Amino acid sequence: MTDVSARTARVLVLLVTPGQLLFILLIYAIEPHSQSVEITPLFAVVYITAAIIQVLTYRYQLGS
């Protein structure tokens, strides 16, 4: 059972960055020139970093 959970966690880690980038691009595509939706490079980096930390935290919780 632990091997299956570890494999699942690895897949999540590999998919998190492309998935979050796609999500950011979809937000921008829906509202490209809106004042309320401003996606800066700093926001994108912090957003993806937070997502990676969240998935890694989940992965290490499975290991314990």
C-alpha positions as protocol buffer text, in pm:
chain_id: "A"
residue {
  index: 1
  type: MET
  ca { x: 0 y: 0 z: 0 }
}
residue {
  index: 2
  type: THR
  ca { x: 286 y: 242 z: 76 }
}
residue {
  index: 3
  type: ASP
  ca { x: 439 y: 183 z: -268 }
}
residue {
  index: 4
  type: VAL
  ca { x: 115 y: 286 z: -438 }
}
residue {
  index: 5
  type: SER
  ca { x: 93 y: 601 z: -225 }
}
residue {
  index: 6
  type: ALA
  ca { x: 455 y: 691 z: -297 }
}
residue {
  index: 7
  type: ARG
  ca { x: 400 y: 647 z: -670 }
}
residue {
  index: 8
  type: THR
  ca { x: 89 y: 864 z: -653 }
}
residue {
  index: 9
  type: ALA
  ca { x: 282 y: 1134 z: -468 }
}
residue {
  index: 10
  type: ARG
  ca { x: 558 y: 1130 z: -731 }
}
residue {
  index: 11
  type: VAL
  ca { x: 304 y: 1173 z: -1009 }
}
residue {
  index: 12
  type: LEU
  ca { x: 149 y: 1468 z: -825 }
}
residue {
  index: 13
  type: VAL
  ca { x: 489 y: 1633 z: -784 }
}
residue {
  index: 14
  type: LEU
  ca { x: 559 y: 1594 z: -1157 }
}
residue {
  index: 15
  type: LEU
  ca { x: 219 y: 1731 z: -1259 }
}
residue {
  index: 16
  type: VAL
  ca { x: 194 y: 2026 z: -1022 }
}
residue {
  index: 17
  type: THR
  ca { x: 405 y: 2279 z: -1218 }
}
residue {
  index: 18
  type: PRO
  ca { x: 255 y: 2222 z: -1565 }
}
residue {
  index: 19
  type: GLY
  ca { x: -92 y: 2205 z: -1414 }
}
residue {
  index: 20
  type: GLN
  ca { x: -55 y: 2534 z: -1229 }
}
residue {
  index: 21
  type: LEU
  ca { x: 96 y: 2704 z: -1535 }
}
residue {
  index: 22
  type: LEU
  ca { x: -202 y: 2589 z: -1740 }
}
residue {
  index: 23
  type: PHE
  ca { x: -437 y: 2722 z: -1474 }
}
residue {
  index: 24
  type: ILE
  ca { x: -264 y: 3063 z: -1477 }
}
residue {
  index: 25
  type: LEU
  ca { x: -281 y: 3075 z: -1857 }
}
residue {
  index: 26
  type: LEU
  ca { x: -652 y: 2990 z: -1851 }
}
residue {
  index: 27
  type: ILE
  ca { x: -719 y: 3271 z: -1606 }
}
residue {
  index: 28
  type: TYR
  ca { x: -532 y: 3513 z: -1831 }
}
residue {
  index: 29
  type: ALA
  ca { x: -712 y: 3383 z: -2142 }
}
residue {
  index: 30
  type: ILE
  ca { x: -1053 y: 3440 z: -1984 }
}
residue {
  index: 31
  type: GLU
  ca { x: -976 y: 3796 z: -1873 }
}
residue {
  index: 32
  type: PRO
  ca { x: -673 y: 3913 z: -2074 }
}
residue {
  index: 33
  type: HIS
  ca { x: -709 y: 4289 z: -2020 }
}
residue {
  index: 34
  type: SER
  ca { x: -899 y: 4309 z: -1696 }
}
residue {
  index: 35
  type: GLN
  ca { x: -775 y: 4540 z: -1423 }
}
residue {
  index: 36
  type: SER
  ca { x: -890 y: 4295 z: -1156 }
}
residue {
  index: 37
  type: VAL
  ca { x: -682 y: 4008 z: -1300 }
}
residue {
  index: 38
  type: GLU
  ca { x: -318 y: 4104 z: -1306 }
}
residue {
  index: 39
  type: ILE
  ca { x: -80 y: 3810 z: -1315 }
}
residue {
  index: 40
  type: THR
  ca { x: 275 y: 3924 z: -1252 }
}
residue {
  index: 41
  type: PRO
  ca { x: 582 y: 3701 z: -1274 }
}
residue {
  index: 42
  type: LEU
  ca { x: 626 y: 3733 z: -897 }
}
residue {
  index: 43
  type: PHE
  ca { x: 271 y: 3611 z: -838 }
}
residue {
  index: 44
  type: ALA
  ca { x: 325 y: 3315 z: -1074 }
}
residue {
  index: 45
  type: VAL
  ca { x: 648 y: 3212 z: -900 }
}
residue {
  index: 46
  type: VAL
  ca { x: 499 y: 3239 z: -551 }
}
residue {
  index: 47
  type: TYR
  ca { x: 182 y: 3059 z: -659 }
}
residue {
  index: 48
  type: ILE
  ca { x: 369 y: 2766 z: -815 }
}
residue {
  index: 49
  type: THR
  ca { x: 612 y: 2748 z: -522 }
}
residue {
  index: 50
  type: ALA
  ca { x: 321 y: 2726 z: -278 }
}
residue {
  index: 51
  type: ALA
  ca { x: 162 y: 2450 z: -486 }
}
residue {
  index: 52
  type: ILE
  ca { x: 488 y: 2251 z: -492 }
}
residue {
  index: 53
  type: ILE
  ca { x: 530 y: 2289 z: -116 }
}
residue {
  index: 54
  type: GLN
  ca { x: 172 y: 2172 z: -64 }
}
residue {
  index: 55
  type: VAL
  ca { x: 225 y: 1860 z: -275 }
}
residue {
  index: 56
  type: LEU
  ca { x: 563 y: 1784 z: -115 }
}
residue {
  index: 57
  type: THR
  ca { x: 409 y: 1818 z: 229 }
}
residue {
  index: 58
  type: TYR
  ca { x: 143 y: 1567 z: 128 }
}
residue {
  index: 59
  type: ARG
  ca { x: 412 y: 1336 z: -6 }
}
residue {
  index: 60
  type: TYR
  ca { x: 612 y: 1341 z: 316 }
}
residue {
  index: 61
  type: GLN
  ca { x: 300 y: 1290 z: 526 }
}
residue {
  index: 62
  type: LEU
  ca { x: 244 y: 966 z: 334 }
}
residue {
  index: 63
  type: GLY
  ca { x: 596 y: 852 z: 421 }
}
residue {
  index: 64
  type: SER
  ca { x: 547 y: 879 z: 795 }
}
